[in-house]
Amino acid sequence: MDVVEKQLYASPRNYRYLITTSIILFGLFIWSLTAVNINNIEESGLAIAQNIILGIFQPDLELLLNVSDKGVLYLLVETIAIAFLGTIIGSFLAVPLAFLSASNIVPKPVSFITRLLLIAIRTVPALIYGLMFIRVIGQGPFTGVLTIALVSIGMLAKLYVDAIEDLDTSILESMTSIGCTTFEKIRYGIIPQLFAMFLSIMIYRFDMNLREASVLGLVGAGGIGAPLIFAMNAYRWNEVGSILIGLVVLILIVEWSSNRLRNKLVRG
């Protein structure tokens, strides 16, 4: 016990560091509060917020349960399809970029240049990509798919690189010593180590892309976002409530399912 107390009292006291950090964080917090201006909240805004809440509790059930291409169910399926296909395309395109970014696989100059490219891809928000693709190929779900795919590449490749750099190279060295070909080393040495991790990362990104696909509809890239903004602009709060209920239920189901799948993959 005396030894523990002696070690405790002998530990360095970084009071200056803690005080400086606390002052900086407190200053940043106070500075951030300057962006808060409750004077801009008008009575009409509060009334709109109240109407949105009432719309959630009194939804348009006909719109919510409608299976036509104008119903919430169809729009939710379209949103899932956009997020799923975009995730698949982005996942496959991210694999070669990830290997080109791994410093233990390729020379460092190649890795550095590829990482700069991925940083540039991650810098641009999804809405900007969506607006760019709309100008090129027009509005529709395909625009959403391409946007989701491009947005996914940056994050997926970054997470793939972390998994690649953690590869157990001793397995590859053993396979080389017994005369295995490059294909055999990839098939039996690399893929078994990376497959579960890559799949877990893809599922995690799909969960995120589902939210991205919902927002992209606001700019006309397909999915449920466009009907939501149209209903809000027309003050049809019952329709807004129906769409929000469907979106919340969908995201909860997908998140629950993806968490279970990811846990099974990680734990084997």
Protein Blocks (a to p, Z undefined) as FASTA:
>chain_A
ZZmmmmmmmpccfkkmmmmmmmmmmmmmmmmmmmpcfklpcfklmmmmmmmmmmmmmccf
klmmpcbfkbmklmmmmmmmmmmmmmmmmmmmmmmmmmmmmmklmcfklmmmmmmmmmmm
mmpcfklmmmmmmmmnopajklmmmmmmmmmmmmmmmmmmmmmmmpcfklmmmmmmnopa
fklmmmmmmmmmmmmmmmmmmmmmmmmmmmmmmmmmmnongpjklmmmmmmmnopaklmm
mmmmmmmmmmmmmmmmmmmmmmmmmnZZ
